[in-house]
Amino acid sequence: MSGARINAYVEKPFRLTSIRFSHYVEKVRWTMDRLAIPYLERPLMPLVHFAVTPFVTGLSGHADDQSTRFSTPVIKTDRNEVIVKSSAIMRYLSERCLSKGETLFPTEEVVQLDDHYNRYLGPHTRRLFYINVLDQPDLMFELTDRNVGVGQAWLFRVLFRSFRKWILSGLGITRERVDKGIGHIHKEFDRVAQRLGDGRPYLFGDRLTAADISFACLGGAAMLPTPEEGYGAYLPPVDRCSDELRRVSTELRDSDAGKWALSLYRAERGKRVIPALPGLLRP
Ligand SMILES: N[C@@H](CCC(=O)N[C@@H](CS)C(=O)NCC(=O)O)C(=O)O
């Protein structure tokens, strides 16, 4: 990206500890890629992450209402600072690399909308995803094979039945919540379409902010964007998903806000190339 970057130098690549397909992680990848920050990603499967993130975060992690104190994304910077939670990481990156005039968080409204997406939209789309994909083990294993190394993929397969139960109960996923959630997801997409109705290119006017990235990731993930469409991890292909996930994803893709979010991926992310699978818990 162009403009007055106030810090163009980093001492060494950042480390991103991630659940690679997570839409909260995509917010951070998007920001780092946009700022051209070099980083190495350490992709983990859910639950396996409990064995790794404590070693990265030490005592710095904290729980919020969407995640535990060991959640991902976590970054370790070139200066060995450890930063947790997607929005805090984005804010750090913005403050470190962008001038005041370019910040991703220019107003309190942007902060609040990003926070709203973190609290409500992200969990709704995540529940919709898991309730469907966890019922299609083949698809889940493909997701695993393409997003983590062989050791973790094997572990996930072997323990799949227990992992499935823990993920569903840990995230409070019930049929009733998912049914309600689908309505909420559509409402959020409608609100975005309304906001963009006056022809503005971004949610807050002429320039991209954290809120745009947040919506495109936390809402947009429900459209299951592919790496070719700009998503930085492998998600299951829409046409092989359950009826419900395919239906919702297709409806969102056909909506004005969905088309806009996909156009943001095209413009901002381009075709992604997902790095080769690392070995067990590496790099
Ligand atoms: N508010 C957190 C939410 C992050 C989050 O929910 N991450 C999920 C991945 S989708 C996770 O790592 N969950 C495991 C956990 O909470 O231990 C953020 O913005 O980073």
The ligand as an ORCA input file, in Angstrom:
! r2SCAN-3c Opt
* xyz 0 1
  N     -11.917    -11.737     20.488
  C     -10.914    -12.646     20.011
  C     -11.600    -13.871     19.445
  C     -10.615    -14.867     18.928
  C     -11.195    -16.246     18.775
  O     -12.351    -16.504     19.103
  N     -10.338    -17.146     18.256
  C     -10.706    -18.521     18.096
  C     -10.448    -18.949     16.690
  S     -11.915    -18.667     15.741
  C      -9.868    -19.338     19.040
  O      -8.658    -19.333     18.974
  N     -10.552    -20.064     19.923
  C      -9.923    -20.915     20.878
  C      -9.940    -20.364     22.278
  O     -10.669    -19.391     22.550
  O      -9.214    -20.925     23.111
  C     -10.076    -11.953     18.953
  O     -10.559    -10.962     18.398
  O      -8.933    -12.349     18.709
*
